[in-house]
């Protein structure tokens, strides 16, 4: 079985490196991007499967746009948008099947959300 891959989009280097390390310790392959533009470039160029995009809604003001782009261009890739502003988080919930996460977030809650998304995708008929 191949290792699931998470694209982590977060401008705050302390948050990004901490969460990326935690997810790697949990057995995921993690690709890091500083903003939505870099994430789109990685997604457009990288032919390897990316299972989940975990992005801050404020990722260079492009988190919502990134979620829409992923939906259109990378079918089968799940999106989790995070944010610290209640309104932004509520809007993010409309774009993601499993809702959103509030930052700062508990790493174990993020891990649980990722696991549930991947499991649901793997159970879905192809």
TORMI-89071 format. One record per atom (N, C-alpha, C): x, y, z. Coordinates in steps of 0.05 Angstrom, whole numbers, padded with zeros to 5 digits, always signed. Example, Ala and Ser with C-alpha at 12.3 -4.5 7.8 and 13.67 -1.06 7.14 Angstrom:
<atoms>
+00264-00114+00156+00246-00090+00156+00264-00066+00156+00257-00045+00142+00273-00021+00143+00258+00001+00157
</atoms>
This chain:
<atoms>
+00017-00024+00000+00000+00000+00000+00018+00025+00000+00012+00044-00017+00028+00068-00019+00021+00087+00004+00040+00104+00010+00037+00123+00031+00019+00146+00021-00001+00154+00037-00018+00176+00030-00003+00202+00031-00010+00221+00014+00004+00246+00012-00014+00270+00019-00003+00288+00035-00017+00312+00043-00001+00336+00032-00015+00355+00019-00003+00380+00011-00012+00400+00032+00008+00410+00047+00003+00429+00069+00009+00457+00060-00011+00474+00060-00008+00502+00050-00012+00521+00074+00011+00532+00083+00010+00549+00107+00033+00569+00106+00027+00595+00109+00048+00615+00107+00065+00618+00132+00053+00611+00155+00068+00612+00180+00087+00588+00182+00113+00593+00180+00132+00572+00180+00132+00555+00205+00127+00567+00228+00126+00551+00253+00103+00532+00253+00079+00542+00245+00056+00524+00243+00060+00503+00223+00070+00510+00199+00073+00491+00177+00093+00469+00184+00117+00477+00194+00137+00456+00200+00129+00438+00222+00115+00449+00243+00106+00433+00265+00086+00412+00256+00066+00422+00241+00045+00403+00232+00056+00384+00212+00073+00393+00194+00084+00375+00174+00100+00352+00187+00116+00359+00207+00131+00339+00222+00113+00319+00236+00092+00329+00248+00073+00311+00262+00060+00292+00242+00051+00302+00219+00039+00285+00199+00058+00264+00188+00083+00272+00184+00104+00253+00175+00108+00231+00196+00108+00239+00221+00111+00219+00243+00088+00199+00243+00065+00209+00234+00041+00192+00232+00040+00175+00207+00060+00177+00190+00063+00159+00167+00054+00171+00140+00049+00197+00139+00041+00210+00114+00065+00222+00100+00064+00223+00074+00083+00238+00058+00072+00266+00057+00088+00287+00063+00078+00314+00065+00094+00332+00046+00080+00347+00029+00092+00367+00012+00083+00394+00024+00102+00412+00026+00095+00438+00038+00095+00460+00017+00076+00478+00020+00074+00502+00003+00069+00526+00021+00081+00549+00014+00078+00573+00030+00052+00588+00025+00041+00584+00000+00017+00599-00006+00001+00584-00028-00022+00595-00035-00039+00582-00055-00027+00581-00082-00012+00601-00090+00001+00601-00116+00021+00579-00118+00038+00576-00098+00058+00554-00098+00043+00527-00098+00022+00525-00083+00007+00500-00082-00004+00492-00110-00016+00512-00124-00026+00507-00151-00004+00498-00169+00019+00510-00167+00042+00503-00184+00050+00474-00178+00051+00467-00153+00059+00439-00146+00037+00419-00156+00012+00426-00152-00009+00409-00161-00010+00406-00191-00004+00427-00206-00004+00426-00235+00019+00410-00246+00042+00411-00233+00066+00399-00243+00071+00370-00232+00061+00365-00208+00066+00340-00195+00045+00319-00204+00055+00297-00217+00036+00277-00226+00030+00256-00205+00045+00257-00183+00040+00238-00161+00013+00245-00148-00001+00225-00139-00027+00230-00126-00023+00245-00099-00039+00265-00096-00041+00280-00071-00069+00275-00060-00070+00263-00037-00096+00254-00026-00111+00277-00013-00097+00295+00001-00111+00316+00016-00095+00342+00014-00108+00364+00008-00096+00390+00009-00107+00403+00035-00089+00410+00053-00095+00423+00078-00085+00451+00076-00104+00471+00074-00095+00498+00068-00109+00519+00086-00094+00539+00093-00104+00561+00108-00121+00578+00089-00145+00586+00097-00162+00602+00079-00149+00628+00072-00131+00637+00088-00117+00663+00083-00091+00659+00068-00086+00636+00057-00061+00631+00043-00058+00650+00019-00045+00673+00025-00042+00695+00005-00069+00702-00008-00089+00703+00009-00116+00710+00000-00127+00690-00021-00115+00666-00022-00123+00648-00043-00133+00621-00034-00138+00617-00009-00147+00591+00001-00173+00582-00012-00192+00600-00014-00218+00593-00026-00214+00587-00056-00198+00603-00069-00193+00599-00098-00179+00573-00102-00160+00566-00084-00145+00541-00086-00165+00517-00084-00183+00519-00065-00203+00497-00061-00219+00493-00086-00228+00514-00099-00243+00512-00124-00226+00501-00146-00201+00509-00148-00182+00499-00168-00178+00469-00165-00174+00461-00140-00169+00432-00135-00194+00416-00143-00217+00426-00136-00242+00413-00144-00244+00408-00174-00236+00429-00190-00238+00427-00219-00215+00412-00232-00192+00414-00221-00168+00403-00234-00156+00378-00222-00163+00372-00198-00152+00348-00185-00175+00332-00172-00193+00321-00189-00215+00305-00178-00204+00282-00161-00218+00277-00139-00209+00256-00121-00190+00266-00099-00181+00291-00101-00164+00303-00080-00183+00317-00061-00181+00310-00036-00198+00323-00015-00185+00349-00007-00201+00368+00004-00191+00393+00013-00202+00398+00041-00183+00407+00059-00190+00416+00085-00180+00445+00087-00198+00464+00090-00190+00492+00094-00191+00498+00124-00170+00513+00132-00169+00521+00160-00169+00551+00162-00177+00561+00185-00176+00590+00189-00183+00598+00217-00175+00622+00224-00180+00631+00251-00203+00651+00253-00213+00660+00231-00235+00679+00231-00261+00663+00227-00279+00666+00244-00304+00650+00244-00318+00651+00217-00321+00675+00205-00335+00677+00180-00320+00662+00158-00294+00664+00158-00278+00650+00137-00280+00620+00141-00281+00611+00166-00283+00582+00171-00311+00572+00162-00332+00588+00167-00358+00580+00158-00360+00578+00128-00348+00598+00114-00347+00597+00085-00331+00573+00075-00309+00567+00088-00293+00544+00081-00309+00518+00083-00326+00517+00103-00343+00493+00107-00360+00487+00083-00369+00508+00069-00385+00504+00045-00370+00492+00022-00343+00495+00022-00327+00486+00000-00315+00458+00004-00317+00448+00028-00305+00422+00035-00326+00403+00045-00324+00378+00036-00343+00358+00042-00346+00353+00072-00323+00353+00086-00324+00348+00115-00322+00373+00132-00327+00396+00120-00326+00421+00136-00297+00431+00138-00293+00448+00157-00267+00462+00160-00256+00457+00188-00232+00468+00193-00220+00466+00219-00212+00494+00228-00213+00499+00253-00206+00526+00264-00177+00526+00273-00162+00546+00265-00135+00549+00273-00134+00569+00297-00116+00566+00316-00096+00544+00316-00110+00518+00322-00101+00497+00309-00115+00472+00311-00098+00451+00325-00112+00432+00337-00100+00410+00351-00091+00390+00329-00065+00383+00329-00055+00365+00309-00070+00339+00307-00078+00328+00330-00092+00303+00330-00119+00305+00316-00132+00328+00318-00158+00333+00305-00154+00334+00275-00133+00347+00266-00126+00349+00237-00121+00321+00227-00105+00305+00241-00099+00278+00233-00125+00261+00231-00143+00264+00250-00168+00249+00249-00184+00257+00224-00185+00283+00218-00200+00292+00194-00188+00280+00169-00161+00280+00167-00148+00270+00143-00153+00240+00140-00151+00225+00162-00156+00196+00161-00185+00190+00152-00204+00206+00163-00232+00201+00155-00237+00207+00125-00225+00228+00115-00228+00235+00087-00217+00213+00069-00193+00204+00075-00180+00184+00058-00195+00158+00060-00204+00150+00084-00220+00125+00087-00246+00127+00071-00260+00149+00072-00285+00152+00058-00280+00151+00027-00258+00163+00018-00252+00162-00010-00245+00134-00019-00230+00119-00002-00223+00092-00009-00247+00073-00009-00267+00079+00007-00291+00063+00007-00310+00069-00016-00308+00092-00027-00327+00101-00049-00323+00084-00074-00344+00077-00087-00342+00062-00112-00327+00078-00133-00310+00065-00148-00294+00079-00168-00308+00082-00194
</atoms>
